[in-house]
Amino acid sequence: MSTPATVYTLADEIATIEMDRPDTLNALSLQLVTELRNAVKKAVDDGARVAILKGRGRAFCSGGDLREMRSMWEREGRIEAFLGEPLRALHDLIASICEAPIPFIAAVNGVCAGAGTNLALACDIVLAADNAKFSEGFVKIGLSPDCGGTYFLPRIVGEKLAAELLMTGDEIDAIRAERIGMVNYVVPAEELDARAADLARKLASRPAGSLEHIKHLMNVSGGNSLREQLDREHEAQLESGRSADFKEGVAAFMEKRKPEFQGRTRSTDLAQDEK
């Protein structure tokens, strides 16, 4: 039986998913990718209100596992052995994080390279330790980017900076990553876990349905005209306006007290409405 490649914990409605292959700098093996996909689903199924993604050891994630990649193509006699189904599984992981109804926080320490960088960018908020280093190093080994690098990066930093990072494969430090918008903020390495936990608790205190709407609206905004996006916002606000959390929010405001949100996702509220 293989040793688990992830550690999953749930406490106070906060899921923590840790990549646990420190000897490989948390390189993305097929086992790790599969476990991460399962952990994302488990966090949602467990009713977590927010999830933290992090890496154990001295790296967040060094990208794809090149040793496993080479072993697969030598064993099967074709390079597509790794770039077929395993890469599709990795892309499914990226999509599952983006499509999850809860916020994901990436807590990035040390090395964050290639697919690892794009795994972090797939999360809603990125915190970086001051020792973090980011790179889109695909070009340095003769590959084009994967895991949404050509989707996330231009939207986050703009086309010119994205072209520079993708075409050179150069490494940048956490300070520059924060300056160009890849990172929300940089913290001392020894404070990374505590700061991520503080942020997770803040998000967990917010109404889950509102967060789900925000995440969905942001995901679809790039393909919509202004009028189309206004229509989507109208639909979402009508839906959230029917929620128990909206009623509680208004009551708490009028009564000058802290709201106690129920933590329902929009799908939960819809199911309640149908009963």
Secondary structure, 3 states (H helix, E strand, C coil): CCCCCEEEEEECCEEEEEECCHHHCCCECHHHHHHHHHHHHHHHHCCCCEEEEEECCCEEECCECHHHHHHHHHHHCCCHHHHCHHHHHHHHHHHHHHHCCCCEEEEECEEEECHHHHHHHHCCEEEEECCCEEECHHHHHCCCCCCCHHHHHHHHHCHHHHHHHHHHCCEEEHHHHHHCCCCCEEECHHHHHHHHHHHHHHHHCCCHHHHHHHHHHHHHHCCCCHHHHHHHHHHHHHHHHCCHHHHHHHHHHHCCCCCCCCCCCHHHHHHHHHC
